[in-house]
Amino acid sequence: MRTIFLLSALELVMGVGVAVAEETPIDASSKLEEIVVTATRREESLSRVPVSIAAMSQADIAAGAIKGIEDIASVTPGVQFQRDGYAATLSLVSIRGLDSLFGASTVGLYADDTPIQSRLSSDGNVGNPYPVLFDLNRIEVLRGPQGTLFGSGSEMGNVRFISNQPSLTQFSGYSHAEVASTQNGSLSYEAGAAAGGPIIDNVVGFRASVWERHDGGYADRIQPWNGDVIARNTNQSRNFATKLALGIQVADGVLVTPSLLYQEAHVADNGRFDPSFSNPSAGQFNSVTLLPENSVDRLIVPAIKVEAHLSFADLTAVASYTHRTADLTSDLSGLLGAIELVNVCPSPAQLCGYGNPLDPTYAASQADVSPLFTGTSVHAFTEEVRLTSNKKDAFFTWVAGVFDDHRNQTDYQLQFSHALDPSGREIFYTLQTVVDDQLAAFAQGDFHFTQQWIGTLGIRVAKVKTAQANTNGTGALDAVPAYAQIELSQTPTTPRLAISYQLDPDNLFYASASKGFRIGGGNDPLPPICDYSAVPKTYTADYVWNYEIGAKNKLFDGRLAIDSSLFHIVWSNIQQLGQPACGISYTFNGGGAVSNGFDIAMQAIPFEHVRIDLSVAYADAKYTSTVYDGQGHVLLQDGDQVGYLPFVHSPWDINTAANYEIPLAGDQKAHMRLEYQYHSHNPGPFLNQIKTSPNYTPQYVPDPATNLFNARLGWSKDKLDLSLFCNNVFNSHPLLDSYGQATAEKITYGTFRPRTVGVTANYAF
């Protein structure tokens, strides 16, 4: 039956006539693909850039079936991505083991030249937006602080999504389609097309793309009082994106590129499941929430870029506007059933919940529903002007610029519960507006002492102002006072020093030290139900010093490439998450941490038509001091692993892929790809396990070690490529991201998407 389905799907896709970029051929004489990056604000070969970078070309994205940020993290050494169990819209990207659940993102996210990352707010529960990966030229992941070249001053690194640009001289394009079936779930499908070329030769060109994807669900929603299924395959999602860009040669050496990106993401429900009502081995993933957790996230980024070639430097000026709205609806009946509600229980010390005979924390009827409406809106204006010297053979080459960012983010939460307040008025309301203004000057210079030795010196000086206003309701769970204002101003300075040695064209060695920071903010007070008042009004910037040595080597006539680095990171004045047993969080500065480890990526063509990819990353990130709150409670201890369970890094990450091509008659060929991903278990200890701490949440556990296998078999001719794929070949279903907001709340889990089999068709022209 499955064979019939796949053949039918293949015929369907061939009828659509779609495809993607060509992959680099693998044969006896070929060398590994050389990717050109702009990490130093110049176009340079990846192997010649003395920075720890992972780059994926358009061919890499297609060959690895990279669909989103989660896939990027899975195949990139030192990068991890996790979703918060509290809301599907909350997610965390970390680099080299250092992560944070609240405040400004430690990792910068760029859509071309526009920073789009958001604050992680306890009042909104909406994380970062992530650009779709259709019609990208490449993805660049830069590890370590990047403030001396990138104006947003990313603390731990950047992830850059770089799209294909308009051509003024040549037409090109591609189309892509996919259909797949998930075991015990519904169908998924995807289609997209992109094209571009000259409108007026050598004067005006365009690039346009449109893409849509539907991911079928595999989790059901049931009633927790009788187990009846009320909705099947609820965790479906739909994503849509389109982009239009023009290239206009307004004068010799002057190119103007206006562009507009629009994307939206619709999620019908969360894929988390309750193990008491589920059987993962039988493909049964059941949620007991009374409402589906649905969300809509829209992102619009209009931008204009001006590039001018001057006699002494290349000028780049970028102005952009980011408009984002995201709204989420969910059910918090489980939380209310797990905390001691004076209005419900006979005694504040007694937990009686809803009276469900299976467990009092589960709802006993639909009347126990507690709708939560939450969301965020972001309006940001960003301008950057930079000059890059263009005398490549000069003793001193440099980049200098000015960055200005005005970012207004508003987050809200609104919760109801007839069980707690039969009058129907809200039991919790909060609205937080944060305005961040950042003005920075940055510069970096390279001293070419010889053709082999280069010294680098960079600095970034910023002036950062944050104005925050919190408005709280008067419901049973609301904090006081009803209105509070917070202002914070800082002037961080972050330098970078490096030395590199180009032994020969194929071997580069470097060492660097760089500093990074992220901006601070303020806290809402906690409601009285938390019985916890030691909450600081503000939290300030935290800082890292990143020390690393690295090498980029090509061996065996370019058939083996190794990109490696060793690092030691010191994190100070850390913005930490505090979460008393009531489940409501706050942020504070406390203590320090170190992360030691390495990341290494290797590509090899060991035999004719065979390419092997292997990446290994290790990070040991631990706190280096014990921190107390204002009431003398221990919040974290020296030696604890960095992070807040279950969102702690995996010490070891390994990804390997084997690609094999078989030449056929004419210009046809068959190709196979096998891929394996491994993430290790983090043994702790963790701050959540300190019994005397308000952070004590014994129900949280770290993820187990995971193993994931994917396989692909395809055929191509000229510009057409057809492939059959199987993701999660062995149908692995580990219990991941354990979460229960209050101490007594039942734990829910996420897992891998079950075994998914499908077909793709790609066509380039």
C-alpha positions in Angstrom: 0.0 0.0 0.0 2.8 2.4 0.9 4.6 1.6 -2.4 1.4 2.5 -4.3 1.1 5.7 -2.4 4.7 6.7 -3.1 4.4 5.9 -6.8 1.2 8.0 -7.0 2.9 10.8 -5.1 5.8 10.6 -7.6 3.5 10.9 -10.5 1.7 13.8 -8.9 5.0 15.7 -8.2 6.3 15.0 -11.7 3.1 16.5 -13.0 3.8 19.7 -11.0 7.2 19.9 -12.7 9.2 21.4 -9.8 12.7 21.5 -8.3 15.7 23.1 -6.6 19.4 24.0 -7.2 21.9 21.5 -8.6 24.1 19.7 -6.2 27.8 19.7 -6.6 28.9 16.6 -8.5 31.0 14.0 -6.7 33.5 12.2 -8.9 37.1 11.1 -8.8 38.6 14.4 -9.9 36.3 16.9 -8.1 37.2 18.8 -5.0 35.0 19.9 -2.2 32.7 22.8 -2.9 34.2 26.2 -2.0 31.6 28.4 -0.3 32.0 32.2 -0.5 30.9 34.0 2.7 30.6 37.6 3.9 31.3 37.0 7.6 34.1 39.7 7.5 31.9 42.0 5.4 33.9 41.0 2.4 33.3 38.2 -0.1 35.9 35.6 0.9 36.3 31.9 0.6 35.2 30.2 3.8 38.5 28.4 4.2 40.3 31.8 4.2 38.2 33.4 7.0 39.9 33.3 10.5 36.5 33.0 12.3 34.6 29.9 13.5 31.9 29.6 10.8 29.5 26.9 9.6 28.1 27.7 6.2 25.5 25.8 4.1 25.1 26.5 0.4 21.8 26.2 -1.5 22.9 22.8 -2.6 23.7 21.7 1.0 20.2 22.9 2.1 18.6 20.9 -0.6 20.7 17.7 -0.2 20.2 17.7 3.6 16.5 18.6 3.4 17.1 21.5 5.8 13.6 22.9 6.5 14.1 25.3 9.4 16.1 26.5 12.4 15.7 23.1 14.1 17.4 21.3 11.2 20.1 24.0 11.0 20.9 23.4 14.7 20.9 19.6 14.2 23.6 19.6 11.6 25.7 22.6 12.9 28.4 21.9 15.5 27.9 23.9 18.7 24.4 25.1 17.9 21.3 23.8 19.7 17.6 24.6 19.3 14.8 23.7 21.8 11.1 24.5 22.2 9.7 25.6 25.5 7.0 23.3 26.8 4.9 26.2 28.1 4.1 27.4 24.6 4.9 26.2 21.1 5.8 29.7 20.1 8.6 29.8 22.7 12.0 28.5 21.5 15.6 28.8 22.4 18.7 29.0 20.1 22.0 28.6 21.9 25.7 28.4 20.8 28.4 26.6 22.6 26.4 25.6 25.6 25.4 29.1 26.9 21.7 29.8 26.8 19.1 31.9 28.4 15.3 31.5 28.6 14.4 35.2 29.1 15.6 38.6 28.0 17.3 39.6 24.8 18.4 36.7 22.6 22.1 35.6 23.1 22.1 34.7 19.4 21.5 37.3 16.6 19.2 36.3 13.8 19.6 38.1 10.4 17.3 38.1 7.4 19.9 39.3 5.0 21.1 42.5 6.7 18.2 43.0 9.1 18.4 41.7 12.7 15.0 40.2 13.5 15.5 38.5 16.9 13.0 39.3 19.7 13.1 39.5 23.5 12.0 36.5 25.4 9.4 38.0 27.7 7.7 36.4 30.7 4.6 38.4 29.7 4.3 37.2 26.2 5.7 33.7 25.8 6.6 34.3 22.1 10.2 33.8 21.1 12.1 34.6 17.9 10.8 34.6 14.4 12.8 32.4 12.0 13.0 33.1 8.2 11.9 30.3 5.9 14.7 28.5 4.0 13.3 28.7 0.5 15.3 30.5 -2.1 18.3 31.1 0.1 21.8 31.5 -1.3 23.3 30.2 1.9 23.2 30.1 5.7 26.1 31.4 7.8 26.4 30.5 11.5 29.1 32.6 13.2 30.2 31.4 16.6 31.4 33.8 19.2 30.7 37.6 19.7 30.2 39.5 16.4 29.8 43.1 17.5 32.8 44.6 15.8 31.4 43.7 12.4 27.7 43.3 13.0 25.9 46.2 14.5 23.4 44.3 16.6 26.2 43.2 18.9 25.2 39.5 19.1 26.6 38.0 22.3 27.2 34.4 21.5 27.1 34.5 17.7 24.9 35.1 14.6 22.7 33.0 12.3 22.5 34.7 8.9 19.8 33.8 6.4 21.1 35.2 3.1 18.7 35.1 0.1 19.4 35.0 -3.6 19.8 38.5 -5.0 18.4 40.0 -8.2 20.5 39.6 -11.3 20.8 42.3 -13.9 22.3 40.0 -16.5 21.0 36.5 -16.3 17.7 34.7 -15.8 17.5 31.8 -13.3 15.1 30.1 -11.0 13.8 26.9 -9.6 10.7 25.2 -8.3 10.2 22.6 -5.6 7.4 20.3 -4.4 7.1 17.7 -1.7 4.5 15.3 -0.4 4.9 13.0 2.6 3.1 10.7 5.0 3.8 10.5 8.7 3.1 7.2 10.5 -0.3 7.3 12.2 -0.6 10.9 11.1 -1.9 13.1 8.2 -0.2 14.2 5.0 2.4 16.9 4.7 3.0 18.8 1.5 5.1 21.7 0.2 5.5 23.8 -3.0 7.5 26.8 -4.0 8.9 28.6 -7.0 11.5 31.3 -7.4 12.7 33.2 -10.5 14.7 36.3 -11.3 16.6 38.1 -14.0 17.0 41.4 -15.9 14.1 43.6 -16.6 16.4 46.1 -18.4 19.7 44.5 -19.1 22.5 45.8 -16.8 20.1 48.4 -15.3 17.2 46.7 -13.5 16.7 43.1 -12.3 14.3 41.3 -10.0 14.1 38.2 -7.8 10.7 36.9 -6.7 9.7 33.8 -4.7 6.6 32.3 -3.2 6.5 29.2 -1.0 3.9 27.3 1.2 4.2 24.3 3.4 1.7 22.3 5.4 2.9 19.9 8.1 0.3 17.2 8.9 -0.4 16.4 12.5 0.1 13.1 14.4 -1.1 14.0 18.0 -4.7 13.8 19.2 -6.6 15.7 21.8 -8.8 13.8 24.3 -11.0 14.5 27.3 -9.1 13.8 30.6 -12.2 12.6 32.4 -13.2 9.8 30.1 -10.4 9.5 27.5 -12.7 10.2 24.5 -10.9 11.5 21.4 -12.3 15.0 20.5 -9.8 15.9 17.7 -7.3 13.9 15.7 -4.0 14.9 14.2 -4.4 18.3 15.8 -0.8 19.5 15.7 -0.9 20.6 12.1 0.8 23.7 10.9 0.9 25.9 7.8 3.7 28.3 6.7 3.7 30.7 3.9 6.4 33.1 2.6 7.0 35.4 -0.3 9.7 37.8 -1.2 10.3 40.4 -3.9 13.6 42.3 -4.5 14.7 44.6 -7.2 18.2 45.5 -8.2 18.6 49.0 -9.7 21.9 50.2 -11.1 21.4 54.0 -10.6 24.9 54.9 -11.7 28.3 53.3 -12.3 29.2 51.5 -9.2 26.0 52.3 -7.4 23.4 49.6 -6.8 20.1 50.1 -5.0 18.2 47.0 -3.8 14.7 47.5 -2.3 13.1 44.3 -1.0 10.0 43.1 0.8 9.7 39.9 2.9 6.4 38.6 4.1 5.9 35.3 6.0 3.3 33.8 8.3 3.1 30.7 10.4 -0.1 29.1 11.6 0.0 26.3 14.2 -3.3 24.5 14.9 -2.1 22.8 18.2 0.9 21.9 20.2 2.4 18.4 19.6 3.1 17.8 23.3 1.5 14.8 24.9 0.6 13.4 28.4 2.3 10.0 29.0 -0.6 9.0 31.3 -3.0 9.0 28.3 -0.5 8.1 25.5 1.4 5.1 24.2 4.3 6.4 22.0 5.4 2.8 21.1 2.0 2.4 19.4 2.0 5.8 17.8 -0.5 7.3 20.3 0.4 10.8 21.4 -2.5 12.4 23.3 -3.0 15.8 24.8 -5.5 16.5 27.6 -5.7 20.3 27.2 -9.3 21.5 26.9 -8.4 24.0 24.1 -6.1 23.6 21.2 -3.0 25.7 21.4 -3.2 27.6 18.2 -1.0 30.5 17.1 -0.5 32.9 14.2 2.8 34.6 13.7 3.3 37.2 10.9 6.5 38.9 9.9 7.0 41.8 7.4 10.4 43.2 6.6 10.7 45.9 4.0 14.3 47.0 3.4 16.4 49.1 1.1 20.1 48.6 0.6 22.5 50.9 -1.2 25.9 49.8 -2.3 28.5 52.2 -3.8 32.0 51.6 -5.0 34.2 54.5 -3.9 37.9 55.1 -4.7 39.1 54.1 -1.2 36.2 51.9 0.1 32.9 50.2 -0.6 29.9 51.9 1.0 26.9 49.9 2.2 23.9 51.5 3.7 20.9 49.5 4.9 17.6 50.8 6.3 14.8 48.3 7.3 11.6 48.1 9.2 10.5 45.0 11.1 6.8 44.5 11.8 5.8 41.3 13.7 2.7 40.2 15.4 2.2 36.9 17.1 -0.9 35.6 19.0 -1.4 32.4 20.9 -4.4 30.8 22.6 -4.0 27.9 25.0 -5.6 26.3 28.1 -4.0 26.6 31.6 -6.5 24.4 33.4 -3.7 22.0 34.3 -1.7 24.8 36.0 -4.7 26.0 38.1 -5.4 22.4 39.1 -1.9 22.0 40.4 -1.5 25.1 42.5 -3.2 25.8 45.9 -6.2 28.0 45.1 -7.7 29.5 48.2 -11.0 30.2 46.4 -11.3 26.5 45.4 -9.7 24.5 48.2 -11.1 24.3 51.8 -7.7 25.1 53.1 -4.7 27.0 51.5 -2.5 24.1 52.5 -4.7 21.5 50.8 -4.5 20.7 47.1 -7.9 19.7 45.9 -7.9 20.7 42.2 -11.0 19.9 40.1 -12.0 16.6 41.7 -11.2 14.4 38.7 -11.0 10.8 40.1 -8.0 10.1 37.9 -6.1 12.9 39.4 -7.3 16.2 40.9 -5.0 18.3 38.7 -6.9 17.1 35.6 -10.0 18.9 34.5 -13.3 17.2 35.4 -15.4 18.8 32.7 -15.2 21.4 30.0 -16.3 24.0 32.5 -12.9 23.8 34.1 -11.3 25.4 31.0 -8.9 28.3 31.7 -8.2 30.1 28.4 -5.0 32.1 28.1 -4.5 34.6 25.4 -1.0 35.8 24.9 1.0 37.5 22.2 3.6 40.0 21.1 4.0 42.8 18.6 7.3 44.2 17.5 8.0 47.4 15.5 11.7 48.1 14.8 13.6 50.6 12.7 17.1 49.6 11.9 19.8 51.6 10.0 23.4 50.7 9.3 26.0 52.5 7.3 29.5 50.9 6.9 32.6 51.4 4.8 34.8 48.6 3.8 38.3 49.3 2.4 38.8 48.0 -1.1 42.6 48.0 -1.4 43.0 44.3 -0.9 46.8 44.4 -1.1 47.2 47.3 1.4 49.1 46.8 4.7 45.9 47.9 6.6 42.4 46.9 5.6 39.4 47.9 7.6 35.6 48.0 8.1 33.9 50.7 10.1 30.3 51.6 10.6 27.4 53.1 12.6 24.4 51.1 13.7 21.1 52.5 15.0 18.2 50.4 16.2 14.9 51.5 17.7 12.8 48.5 18.8 9.4 48.6 20.4 8.0 45.3 21.7 4.7 44.8 23.5 3.7 41.6 25.2 0.5 40.7 26.9 -1.3 37.8 28.7 -5.0 37.5 29.6 -6.4 34.5 31.5 -9.9 33.5 32.5 -11.2 30.7 34.7 -14.8 30.1 35.9 -13.5 27.7 38.5 -11.5 30.4 40.1 -13.7 33.4 39.3 -17.3 32.5 38.4 -18.1 36.1 37.5 -16.3 35.7 34.2 -13.8 38.5 34.7 -10.1 37.9 34.0 -8.0 36.2 36.8 -4.7 37.4 35.3 -3.8 40.3 33.0 -0.5 41.8 32.2 0.8 44.1 29.5 4.5 45.0 29.1 6.0 47.4 26.6 9.8 47.6 26.2 11.5 50.2 24.0 15.1 49.5 23.3 17.2 52.2 21.7 20.7 51.3 20.6 23.3 53.5 18.9 26.7 52.0 18.2 29.9 52.6 16.3 32.0 49.6 15.3 35.3 49.1 13.5 37.7 46.3 12.8 41.1 46.5 11.1 43.5 43.9 9.7 47.2 44.5 9.8 48.9 42.5 7.1 52.4 42.2 8.6 53.4 39.7 5.9 51.6 37.7 3.3 51.1 35.0 6.0 50.7 36.9 9.3 47.6 39.1 9.9 46.7 40.8 13.1 43.1 42.0 13.8 41.9 44.7 16.2 38.3 45.6 16.5 36.0 47.6 18.9 32.4 48.4 19.3 31.1 51.2 21.5 27.3 51.4 22.1 24.8 53.5 24.0 21.8 51.5 25.0 18.6 52.8 26.6 15.7 50.6 27.8 12.3 52.0 28.9 9.8 49.5 30.2 6.2 49.9 31.4 4.2 47.1 33.1 0.4 47.2 33.5 -1.1 44.6 35.7 -4.8 43.7 36.3 -6.6 43.2 39.6 -7.5 39.6 39.2 -6.8 36.7 41.6 -3.4 36.0 40.1 -2.3 39.5 39.3 0.7 41.3 40.7 0.8 44.7 42.3 1.3 47.6 41.7 -1.1 48.0 38.8 1.4 50.1 36.9 5.2 50.3 37.0 7.9 52.0 34.9 11.5 51.0 34.6 14.4 52.8 32.8 17.9 51.5 32.3 20.9 53.0 30.4 24.3 51.4 29.7 27.3 52.1 27.5 29.0 48.7 26.8 32.3 48.5 25.0 33.3 45.2 23.4 36.7 44.7 21.7 38.1 41.9 19.5 41.7 40.8 19.0 43.0 38.1 16.7 46.0 36.8 14.9 46.0 34.5 11.9 48.7 32.6 10.0 48.2 31.4 6.4 50.8 28.7 6.2 50.0 28.0 2.6 46.9 28.3 0.4 45.4 25.2 2.0 46.2 25.7 5.7 45.0 28.6 8.0 45.6 28.9 11.7 44.2 31.6 14.0 43.6 32.7 17.6 41.2 35.3 18.9 39.7 36.9 22.0 36.4 38.8 21.7 33.9 40.3 24.1 30.1 40.3 23.7 27.1 41.6 25.6 23.3 41.6 25.5 21.1 44.4 26.8 19.2 44.3 30.2 15.6 45.0 31.1 13.1 45.0 33.9 10.7 42.6 35.8 7.1 42.5 36.7 6.5 42.0 40.4 5.1 38.5 41.2 1.5 38.1 42.3 0.8 37.4 46.0 0.0 33.8 45.3 3.7 33.2 44.6 4.5 34.2 48.2 7.8 35.5 46.9 8.9 39.1 47.0 12.7 39.0 46.3 12.4 40.1 42.7 14.8 42.8 41.4 13.2 45.7 39.6 15.8 45.6 36.8 18.5 43.4 35.4 21.6 44.7 33.6 23.6 43.6 30.6 25.6 40.4 30.9 29.0 39.8 29.1 31.1 37.1 27.6 34.8 36.8 26.8 35.3 34.2 24.1 38.8 32.8 23.7 39.5 30.4 20.8 42.1 28.9 18.6 41.2 27.4 15.3 42.4 25.9 12.0 41.1 25.4 8.5 42.9 22.8 6.6 42.6 21.2 3.2 44.4 17.9 2.5 44.8 15.4 -0.3 44.5 17.9 -3.1 41.3 19.4 -1.7 39.5 16.1 -1.1 39.5 16.5 2.7 38.6 19.7 4.5 38.7 20.2 8.3 37.4 23.2 10.1 38.2 23.1 13.8 38.3 25.3 16.9 38.9 25.1 20.6 37.2 27.6 22.9 37.1 28.9 26.5 34.2 31.2 27.3 33.8 33.3 30.4 30.2 34.5 31.1 29.7 37.2 33.8 26.8 39.0 35.4 24.5 36.4 33.9 20.9 37.1 33.3 19.3 34.2 35.1 15.8 32.8 35.2 14.1 32.6 38.6 10.8 30.7 38.8 9.2 30.0 42.2 6.8 27.1 42.6 3.8 29.2 41.4 5.3 28.9 37.9 5.6 32.7 37.2 9.1 33.8 36.3 11.4 36.7 36.7 15.0 37.6 35.6 18.0 38.5 37.7 21.7 39.0 37.4 23.8 36.5 39.2 27.1 34.7 39.2 29.3 33.6 36.3 29.9 30.6 34.1 32.5 29.0 31.9 32.2 26.9 28.8 35.0 24.8 27.5 34.9 22.7 24.4 35.5 22.3 20.7 33.7 22.1 17.4 35.0 20.3 14.3 33.5 19.8 10.9 35.0 17.6 8.2 34.1 16.9 4.6 35.9 14.3 2.5 35.7 12.6 -0.9 37.4 9.3 0.1 36.4 7.4 -3.0 35.0 8.0 -6.4 31.4 9.4 -6.2 31.4 9.3 -2.4 31.3 12.3 0.0 31.4 12.0 3.8 30.3 14.8 6.1 31.1 14.6 9.8 30.7 17.2 12.5 31.4 16.9 16.2 30.8 19.4 19.0 31.5 19.3 22.7 30.7 21.9 25.3 31.1 21.7 29.1 29.2 24.8 30.4 29.0 25.2 34.2 28.3 28.0 36.7 31.3 29.1 38.7 29.7 30.7 41.8 26.9 30.2 44.2 24.1 32.8 44.0 21.6 33.8 46.7 18.4 35.9 46.4 17.4 38.8 48.7 15.8 36.3 51.2 18.9 34.2 51.5 17.7 31.3 49.3 20.2 29.5 47.1 19.3 30.1 43.5 22.2 28.2 41.9 25.4 26.5 43.0 28.9 26.5 41.9 29.3 23.5 39.5 25.7 23.4 38.3 25.2 23.0 34.6 24.3 26.1 32.7 20.6 26.3 31.9 17.2 25.7 33.4 15.7 22.2 33.0 14.8 20.8 30.7 16.5 23.5 28.5 20.1 22.5 29.1 22.7 21.9 26.4 23.7 18.5 25.1 27.4 18.1 25.9 28.1 16.0 22.8 26.5 16.6 19.4 27.5 14.4 16.4 26.1 14.6 12.9 27.3 12.5 10.0 26.1 12.0 6.4 27.3 9.7 3.6 26.5 10.7 0.0 26.9 8.3 -2.9 26.3 9.1 -6.6 26.0 6.4 -9.3 26.5 7.7 -12.9 23.9 6.4 -15.4 23.5 6.6 -19.1 23.7 10.1 -20.6 23.6 12.8 -18.1 21.5 10.8 -15.6 22.6 9.7 -12.1 21.3 8.1 -9.0 22.2 9.3 -5.6 21.8 8.1 -2.0 22.2 9.9 1.3 22.3 8.4 4.8 22.3 10.7 7.8 22.8 10.1 11.5 22.3 12.7 14.3 23.3 12.1 18.0 22.7 14.3 21.0 24.0 13.2 24.4 22.4 13.3 27.8 23.4 16.0 30.2 24.0 14.4 33.7 23.8 17.6 35.7 23.8 18.7 38.5 21.1 21.4 37.8 19.8 24.4 39.7 16.3 23.0 39.6 17.4 20.2 41.9 18.3 22.5 44.9 15.6 21.6 47.5 15.9 24.9 49.4 15.7 27.1 46.2 12.5 28.8 44.9 13.7 27.3 41.6 13.2 23.7 42.9 11.2 21.8 40.3 11.9 18.1 40.8 9.5 17.2 38.0 11.9 18.5 35.3 14.4 16.1 33.9 17.1 16.5 31.2 16.5 15.0 27.8 17.9 11.5 27.3 20.5 10.8 24.7 18.9 10.7 21.2 19.6 9.0 17.9 18.0 9.9 14.7 18.5 8.3 11.3 17.3 9.8 7.9 17.7 8.3 4.4 17.2 9.5 0.9 17.3 7.9 -2.6 17.1 9.9 -5.8 17.5 10.1 -9.5 18.5 13.2 -11.5 18.8 14.2 -15.1 20.1 17.6 -16.1 18.2 20.1 -14.0 15.5 17.7 -12.7 15.9 15.8 -9.4 13.4 13.3 -7.9 14.0 11.8 -4.5 12.3 9.4 -2.1 13.1 10.0 1.6 12.5 8.5 4.9 13.0 10.6 8.0 13.3 9.0 11.5 13.9 5.7 9.9 13.6 3.7 13.1 10.6 5.6 14.4 12.4 6.9 17.5 10.2 8.6 20.1 12.3 9.8 23.0 10.6 11.7 25.8 11.9 15.3 25.3 11.4 18.7 26.9 9.7 17.5 30.0 7.4 20.3 31.3 4.9 21.0 34.0 4.7 24.6 35.0 3.8 24.2 38.7 5.4 21.6 41.0 2.3 19.4 41.1 1.3 19.7 37.5 1.4 16.6 35.4 4.4 16.4 33.1 4.0 16.6 29.3 6.6 15.8 26.6 7.5 16.4 23.1 9.3 14.0 20.8 10.6 13.5 17.2 8.1 13.5 14.4 7.2 9.8 13.8 8.6 8.0 10.8 7.8 10.1 7.7 8.1 8.8 4.1 7.7 11.1 1.1 8.9 12.3 -2.3 10.4 15.5 -3.5 10.8 17.0 -7.0 13.2 19.8 -7.8 13.8 21.6 -11.1 16.2 24.4 -11.7 16.7 26.6 -14.8 
